[in-house]
Amino acid sequence: MENEVGQEIAESLGVLLRRTTRTQLHRRLTEGMGEALDETTYPVLSALARTGPRSAADLAPEVGIDRSGVTRRASRLEEAGLVRREPDPGDRRAQLLVLTEQGRQAVAELRTRLADRIADALAGWPPGEAEAFARHLHRFTTDGPFG
């Protein structure tokens, strides 16, 4: 029985973690937010919001693309005023990618859009189930196999 539960969870996680699933969600979330912010640049902006200033090389594993891919996407975000580059105080040869105020506002809007989409998806659940799911999912991600 427990193995069946594990397999069912693993299957569901496979759907959530699939790159195409994430790309579709990012495309929907970034709709109408400007040319520079799309499904390819969203992960860079989102990762910077989670991690704080980082070099492209340090951000690459967080985003799941190589350093040059991060650099190209960051350049688009920089041109749009969402990201700026600053000298890395720990390495004079490197530059850090930093969210601008406009970038922080864009992240706030994206997080609101995502939370709204999730709330809409859970709206038909019986009372208490969405709250229990949120608690259990948080516990699973902090205490489960990802820790």
Secondary structure, DSSP 8 states (H G I E B T S, - for coil): -HHHHHHHHHHHHHHHH-HHHHHHHHHHHHTTS-TT-STTTHHHHHHHHHH-SB-HHHHHHHHTS-HHHHHHHHHHHHHTTSEEEEEETTEEEEEEEEE-HHHHHHHHHHHHHHHHHHHHHHTTS-TTHHHHHHHHHHHHHHHSTT-
